[in-house]
Amino acid sequence: GPNVAHVMHVIGDVEGRDCIIVDDMVDTAGTLTQGAQALVDHGAKNVQACCVHAVLSGPAIARIDASPLERLYVTDSIEMTEQRFSPKIRVLGVAHVFAETIR
């Protein structure tokens, strides 16, 4: 069904490496956190992630906080409210990118 994640395989050797997961959008964070756990299970030294649109609905924050993710970098394309706060999340502003494009 919708918003159901299944991590099938880790491709490549991640043992002892720093890993970065790149995604366009994080909604419930199921795929993201399962992917991070799979990388750690395969020996990754640490896992960080980045995404453009941080929807962060439902159990997303709890999943991120409980996951082995060291950090999640997101843009402010969607406003980050207090309810969607986690010490693992860093928000990067994109207004300057839009301003430069419009100019």
CORSULGI-V586918 format. One record per run of one state. SS is the DSSP state (H for helix, E for strand, C for the rest). FROM is the first residue (numbers start at 1). TO is the last residue. If there is no record, write none. Layout:
# CORSULGI-V586918
ss->(SS:SS)
from->(FROM:FROM)
to->(TO:TO)
This chain:
# CORSULGI-V586918
ss->(C:E:C:H:C:E:C:H:C:E:C:H:C:E:C:H:C)
from->(1:18:27:30:42:46:55:60:67:69:76:82:85:89:93:95:103)
to->(17:26:29:41:45:54:59:66:68:75:81:84:88:92:94:102:103)
